[in-house]
């Protein structure tokens, strides 16, 4: 690569797609070059929803080959969604394909978990938002229904840790991804023996923890020969994509709100230590570990999943709509007619989202949307109002006021959602960068290599490298009125 130019290879996996990107630092700016993109298609087999993990590893190999041909790289880093995992046997082989968090195996699991440990104690220990999809509850479902499989497990590897193992042969669990499990002690940053023992899980299956930015190992000689590429370090970046995105938020303020916007909307702020209070427990706000030991205090909100799954479902019915089509239908429909609670459990599994929206509105005594455009309008406005709810709750817990929101990630290409977020929250919204997760992944690798000094310098470089679009709030009185309706409908007011 040219003198002065430092390049690293970023793999960023979302719930529906993945890509390989070369992140390059040159002349004080970062640039991103996509070298490989691929779909991520979970597979239903006899009622179980699996990730096609070997296919995804094949795509990683293709990305490495293409990136090497495009100029080369000094390091590889992988980030993915949270909570999901592979089970490894004592011979280092997967016991089965990893199961998707949207699988129904954890439906109704919470009462069974709370027989073993109260939600209050669980939150006080881990600081993690209690959701059925959490790793802790997935493992409990195995304990209750497939104990034989759990007994054959030597180690559990969360998704980015699994990919790192396939590349290096080294077994570790990176701290940010481990913090999504509901099994990590929020204060000590170690596996919580209290939670693990309460749930009756084998302590031995949990691997050694390593901080974000640590070298996970070297690309194996076998892969180097197979792919015809030089050996290089594999960096354990923030394995959880949310933490990579948070690392790339181009904020100048010490206290800021961000939304990492994609399949999920992760709405939160950055704190020096976890917030573990009765109020944060009441609001079920999560404390995840970010880069440099920071805590991201945030809400996990089902985001553009609503629109992605609507589009997928309609395609199966023979109706082809683009995302732009669905956004246009929403824009053209009358505002403020009905709302849903985006956190309602019926919206988690794949399927007929439009009908579920209609059923939700009927059950809550509201106008029932009649057209696809009205359904989409309901979804968009409900997401924006959920942002407002999250802003109020986080502000109450931290005792701080926030007048600016940084929206990052692929979801900000949906300008309608960005505009509604500003209006609903009554805040200026700064949108950008789209490639926040990839920037954060790349920046952490470059910090690990010594090319960037620290995360503060990385954020300055990202601000110089990207154009930020500003959205201002409008029609605030009508949005405030609608928020009061939303609170009554969703039971928070």
C-alpha positions in Angstrom: 0.0 0.0 0.0 1.2 3.6 -0.6 3.5 5.3 1.9 1.5 7.1 4.7 -1.7 5.2 3.9 -3.0 2.7 6.5 -5.7 0.3 5.6 -7.7 -2.3 7.6 -10.4 -4.7 6.5 -13.8 -4.3 8.1 -16.5 -7.0 8.2 -19.8 -5.6 9.3 -22.7 -8.1 9.6 -26.3 -7.0 10.0 -29.3 -9.2 10.4 -30.1 -9.2 6.7 -26.8 -8.5 5.0 -23.0 -8.2 5.4 -20.2 -6.4 3.7 -16.4 -6.2 3.6 -14.9 -2.7 3.4 -11.4 -1.4 3.3 -11.1 1.5 5.8 -8.1 3.7 5.0 -6.5 6.5 6.9 -4.7 9.0 4.7 -4.0 12.8 5.0 -6.0 13.0 8.2 -9.2 11.5 6.8 -10.8 8.1 6.8 -12.3 6.6 3.6 -14.4 3.5 3.1 -14.3 1.3 0.0 -16.8 -1.6 -0.2 -15.1 -4.6 -1.7 -17.7 -7.3 -1.1 -21.4 -7.3 -0.2 -23.6 -10.3 0.5 -27.0 -11.3 1.9 -27.5 -12.8 5.3 -30.4 -15.2 4.9 -31.4 -17.2 8.0 -32.9 -20.6 7.2 -36.0 -22.2 8.8 -35.5 -26.0 9.2 -38.3 -28.1 10.8 -39.5 -25.1 12.9 -36.1 -23.9 14.0 -34.7 -20.6 12.7 -30.9 -20.9 12.0 -28.1 -18.6 10.9 -26.3 -20.1 7.8 -22.9 -19.6 9.6 -20.7 -21.6 7.2 -22.1 -19.7 4.2 -21.3 -16.4 6.0 -17.7 -17.7 6.7 -17.4 -18.4 3.0 -18.4 -14.8 2.3 -15.7 -13.7 4.8 -13.1 -15.6 2.7 -14.3 -13.9 -0.5 -14.0 -10.5 1.2 -10.5 -11.2 2.3 -9.5 -12.3 -1.3 -11.1 -9.2 -2.8 -9.6 -6.8 -0.3 -6.2 -8.2 -0.8 -6.6 -7.7 -4.6 -7.9 -4.1 -3.9 -4.7 -3.0 -2.2 -4.2 -5.1 0.9 -4.7 -4.5 4.6 -2.9 -4.7 7.9 -5.6 -6.1 10.1 -9.1 -7.7 10.1 -12.0 -6.8 12.4 -15.5 -8.3 12.6 -18.6 -6.9 14.2 -22.1 -8.4 14.2 -25.5 -8.3 16.0 -25.6 -9.3 19.6 -26.8 -12.1 21.8 -26.5 -15.1 19.4 -23.8 -17.8 19.7 -22.4 -21.0 18.5 -21.8 -24.1 20.7 -18.4 -25.6 20.3 -17.5 -29.2 21.1 -14.2 -30.3 22.7 -12.8 -31.0 19.3 -13.3 -27.3 18.3 -16.2 -28.1 15.9 -19.6 -26.5 15.9 -22.2 -28.8 17.5 -25.0 -27.3 15.3 -25.7 -24.2 13.3 -26.3 -21.2 15.6 -29.9 -20.4 16.2 -31.4 -17.0 15.3 -32.6 -14.8 18.1 -35.9 -14.5 16.4 -36.5 -18.2 16.9 -39.5 -19.1 19.1 -37.5 -21.2 21.5 -37.4 -18.4 24.1 -41.2 -17.6 23.8 -42.6 -17.6 27.4 -39.1 -18.2 28.9 -39.1 -15.2 31.3 -41.4 -16.6 34.0 -39.3 -19.7 34.1 -36.1 -17.6 34.5 -37.6 -15.5 37.2 -38.3 -18.6 39.2 -34.5 -19.0 39.4 -33.5 -15.3 39.8 -35.7 -12.2 40.2 -35.7 -9.6 37.4 -34.6 -7.0 40.0 -31.5 -9.0 41.0 -30.8 -9.9 37.4 -30.8 -6.3 36.3 -28.8 -5.1 39.4 -26.1 -7.6 38.6 -25.9 -7.3 34.8 -27.5 -3.9 34.0 -29.0 -5.5 30.8 -32.4 -4.8 29.4 -34.5 -7.9 30.0 -35.7 -9.3 26.7 -36.6 -12.8 25.8 -33.9 -12.9 23.1 -31.0 -12.4 25.6 -28.3 -15.0 25.5 -29.0 -15.9 29.2 -32.5 -16.9 28.3 -31.5 -18.7 25.1 -29.1 -20.8 27.2 -31.8 -21.4 29.8 -34.1 -22.8 27.0 -31.3 -25.2 26.1 -30.9 -26.2 29.8 -34.7 -26.9 30.0 -35.3 -28.5 26.6 -32.0 -29.7 25.2 -29.8 -30.4 28.2 -28.0 -33.1 26.3 -26.7 -30.6 23.7 -25.6 -28.2 26.5 -23.8 -31.1 28.2 -21.7 -31.7 25.1 -20.7 -28.0 24.9 -17.1 -27.2 25.6 -17.3 -23.4 24.9 -19.9 -20.9 23.8 -18.7 -18.4 21.3 -20.8 -15.3 20.5 -21.1 -14.6 16.8 -18.1 -12.3 16.3 -16.0 -14.4 18.6 -17.0 -17.4 16.5 -15.8 -15.8 13.3 -12.6 -14.7 15.0 -12.0 -18.3 16.1 -12.6 -19.6 12.6 -10.0 -17.1 11.3 -7.4 -17.6 14.1 -8.1 -20.8 16.0 -8.0 -18.8 19.2 -10.9 -18.9 21.7 -11.9 -15.6 23.4 -14.9 -13.5 24.2 -14.6 -9.8 23.5 -16.0 -7.6 26.2 -18.6 -5.6 24.3 -20.3 -8.6 22.7 -20.2 -10.4 26.1 -22.0 -7.5 27.7 -25.1 -8.2 25.5 -25.6 -11.7 27.1 -27.2 -10.8 30.4 -24.5 -12.9 32.0 -21.7 -10.3 32.5 -21.3 -8.5 35.8 -21.8 -4.8 34.9 -19.5 -3.5 37.6 -16.6 -6.1 37.5 -16.7 -6.8 33.7 -16.4 -10.5 34.5 -18.8 -13.3 33.9 -21.4 -13.2 36.7 -21.1 -16.5 38.6 -24.3 -15.5 40.5 -26.4 -15.4 37.3 -24.7 -18.4 35.7 -25.2 -20.5 38.8 -28.8 -19.3 39.4 -29.8 -20.4 35.8 -28.0 -23.7 36.3 -25.6 -23.2 33.4 -22.1 -24.8 33.3 -19.5 -22.1 34.2 -16.8 -23.9 32.2 -18.4 -23.1 28.8 -17.7 -19.3 29.1 -14.3 -18.4 27.5 -11.7 -15.9 28.6 -12.7 -12.3 28.2 -10.6 -9.8 26.4 -11.0 -6.0 26.0 -12.1 -4.3 22.8 -9.1 -3.5 20.6 -7.1 -6.6 21.7 -5.5 -8.8 19.1 -7.7 -12.0 18.9 -4.9 -13.9 17.1 -3.2 -14.2 13.7 -4.9 -15.3 10.5 -4.0 -19.0 10.4 -1.3 -20.3 8.1 -3.9 -22.6 6.6 -6.2 -19.7 5.6 -3.2 -17.6 4.4 -2.3 -20.4 2.0 -5.8 -21.2 0.9 -6.7 -17.5 0.2 -3.2 -16.5 -1.1 -3.0 -13.6 1.3 -0.3 -12.6 3.9 -0.9 -13.4 7.5 -2.1 -10.5 9.6 -3.6 -9.9 13.0 -7.3 -10.3 13.6 -8.4 -7.5 16.0 -11.2 -8.1 18.4 -12.9 -4.8 17.7 -16.1 -4.0 19.6 -17.7 -7.2 18.4 -21.2 -5.8 19.0 -22.0 -3.5 16.0 -23.8 -1.0 18.3 -20.6 -0.3 20.1 -18.7 0.1 16.9 -21.3 2.6 15.8 -21.1 4.4 19.2 -17.4 4.7 18.8 -17.9 6.5 15.5 -20.5 9.0 16.7 -19.0 12.4 15.5 -20.0 14.2 18.7 -18.1 17.2 20.1 -20.0 17.2 23.4 -19.1 15.1 26.3 -22.8 14.3 26.9 -24.7 13.3 23.8 -27.6 11.1 22.6 -27.1 8.9 19.6 -29.3 6.6 17.6 -27.6 3.7 15.7 -30.3 3.2 13.1 -30.8 0.0 11.2 -32.7 -3.2 11.7 -32.7 -2.2 15.3 -32.6 1.4 16.6 -30.2 1.6 19.5 -31.1 4.8 21.3 -28.7 5.9 24.1 -25.9 7.9 25.6 -22.3 7.2 26.8 -21.5 7.2 30.5 -18.3 6.5 32.5 -20.0 3.8 34.6 -23.2 1.7 34.5 -26.4 3.3 35.7 -28.0 0.7 38.0 -30.8 2.4 39.8 -34.4 1.4 40.5 -35.5 4.0 37.9 -33.2 2.5 35.2 -34.5 -0.9 36.1 -38.1 0.3 35.9 -37.5 1.7 32.4 -35.5 -1.5 31.5 -32.6 0.5 30.0 -29.5 -1.5 29.2 -25.9 -0.9 30.2 -23.5 -2.4 27.6 -19.8 -2.1 27.6 -18.3 0.1 24.9 -14.8 0.9 23.7 -12.3 2.0 26.3 -14.4 0.7 29.2 -17.2 3.2 28.6 -20.8 2.2 29.2 -23.5 2.8 26.6 -26.8 3.4 28.4 -29.4 2.6 25.8 -32.7 1.2 24.7 -33.0 -1.5 22.1 -35.8 -0.6 19.8 -37.1 -2.7 17.0 -36.3 -0.3 14.1 -36.3 -0.7 10.3 -37.1 -4.4 10.9 -40.7 -3.3 10.6 -40.2 -2.0 7.1 -37.7 -4.7 6.0 -39.9 -7.5 7.1 -43.0 -5.9 5.6 -41.2 -5.7 2.3 -40.0 -9.4 2.6 -43.5 -10.6 3.5 -45.2 -8.7 0.7 -42.7 -10.0 -1.8 -43.6 -13.6 -0.8 -47.2 -12.6 -1.6 -46.2 -11.5 -5.1 -46.1 -7.7 -4.3 -42.8 -6.0 -5.1 -42.2 -2.7 -3.3 -38.9 -0.8 -2.9 -38.1 0.9 0.4 -38.6 4.2 -1.4 -42.1 3.0 -2.4 -43.0 2.2 1.2 -41.6 5.5 2.4 -43.5 7.4 -0.2 -46.8 5.7 0.7 -46.2 6.7 4.4 -45.5 10.3 3.5 -48.7 10.5 1.4 -50.9 9.1 4.2 -52.7 11.2 6.8 -50.6 11.7 10.0 -51.4 10.9 13.6 -54.3 8.4 13.0 -53.0 5.5 15.1 -49.9 4.2 16.9 -48.3 0.9 17.9 -45.9 0.0 20.7 -42.8 -1.0 18.7 -41.7 -3.1 21.8 -44.7 -5.3 21.7 -43.6 -9.0 21.6 -45.8 -9.8 18.6 -43.5 -7.7 16.3 -40.4 -9.8 17.0 -40.9 -12.9 14.9 -40.9 -12.7 11.1 -44.2 -12.7 9.3 -47.2 -10.6 8.4 -46.2 -7.3 10.0 -49.0 -5.2 8.3 -51.7 -7.5 9.8 -50.1 -7.4 13.2 -50.1 -3.6 13.1 -53.8 -3.7 12.3 -54.6 -6.2 15.0 -52.6 -4.1 17.5 -54.5 -1.0 16.6 -57.9 -2.8 16.9 -56.9 -4.3 20.3 -56.0 -0.9 21.7 -59.3 0.7 20.5 -57.8 2.9 17.8 -58.5 3.6 14.1 -57.4 0.5 12.2 -55.3 1.4 9.1 -57.0 0.4 5.9 -54.2 0.9 3.3 -50.6 -0.2 3.2 -49.7 3.5 3.3 -51.6 4.0 6.5 -49.8 1.0 8.0 -46.4 2.4 7.1 -47.3 5.9 8.4 -48.3 4.2 11.7 -45.0 2.4 11.9 -42.9 5.5 11.1 -44.6 7.7 13.6 -44.6 5.0 16.3 -40.9 4.6 15.9 -40.4 8.4 16.2 -42.6 8.5 19.3 -40.7 5.6 20.8 -37.5 7.7 20.4 -39.2 10.5 22.4 -40.1 8.0 25.1 -36.5 6.8 25.3 -35.1 10.3 25.3 -37.3 11.2 28.3 -36.4 8.1 30.2 -32.7 8.4 29.7 -32.7 12.0 30.6 -34.6 11.3 33.8 -32.2 8.5 34.7 -29.0 10.6 34.0 -30.3 13.9 35.3 -29.1 15.5 32.1 -30.8 17.4 29.3 -30.0 16.7 25.6 -30.9 19.1 22.8 -29.1 17.3 20.0 -29.4 13.8 18.7 -26.7 12.1 16.5 -28.3 9.6 14.1 -25.8 7.2 12.5 -26.0 4.0 10.4 -27.7 2.8 7.2 -31.1 3.8 8.5 -30.4 7.5 8.1 -30.7 7.0 4.3 -34.4 7.0 5.2 -34.8 10.8 5.5 -38.4 10.6 6.5 -37.5 8.7 9.7 -34.7 11.3 10.5 -37.2 14.2 10.0 -39.8 12.5 12.2 -37.2 11.9 14.9 -36.4 15.6 15.1 -40.0 16.5 15.2 -41.0 13.9 17.8 -38.1 14.6 20.1 -38.1 18.4 19.7 -34.3 18.2 19.0 -31.9 19.0 16.3 -30.9 15.8 14.6 -27.4 15.5 13.1 -27.5 12.6 10.6 -24.2 10.9 9.6 -22.2 9.0 8.9 -24.1 6.2 7.2 -21.2 3.9 7.6 -20.8 4.5 11.3 -20.4 0.9 12.3 -17.7 0.3 9.7 -15.9 3.6 10.7 -16.0 2.5 14.3 -14.7 -1.0 13.5 -11.9 0.5 11.3 -11.0 3.2 13.8 -10.6 0.6 16.6 -8.3 -1.4 14.4 -6.3 1.7 13.6 -6.0 2.6 17.3 -4.8 -1.0 18.0 -2.2 -0.6 15.3 -1.1 2.8 16.7 -2.1 4.8 13.6 -4.8 6.7 15.6 -4.0 7.9 19.1 -7.4 7.4 20.8 -11.2 7.4 20.3 -11.4 11.2 20.7 -9.0 11.7 17.8 -10.9 9.1 15.8 -14.2 11.1 16.2 -12.4 14.3 15.1 -11.1 12.4 12.0 -14.6 11.1 11.3 -16.1 14.6 11.5 -13.6 15.8 9.0 -14.3 12.8 6.7 -18.1 12.9 6.5 -20.8 15.4 5.6 -23.4 15.6 8.4 -27.1 16.5 7.4 -29.1 18.5 9.9 -32.8 18.1 10.6 -34.8 20.6 12.6 -38.0 19.9 14.6 -41.4 21.1 13.1 -45.0 21.1 14.3 -43.9 20.5 17.9 -47.3 21.2 19.4 -49.0 18.5 17.3 -46.2 16.0 18.1 -46.5 16.8 21.8 -50.2 16.1 21.7 -49.7 12.9 19.8 -47.1 11.8 22.3 -49.6 12.1 25.1 -52.0 9.8 23.1 -49.1 7.4 22.4 -48.3 7.2 26.2 -51.9 6.2 27.0 -52.1 3.7 24.2 -48.8 2.0 25.2 -49.5 2.2 28.9 -46.7 4.6 29.9 -49.0 7.5 30.8 
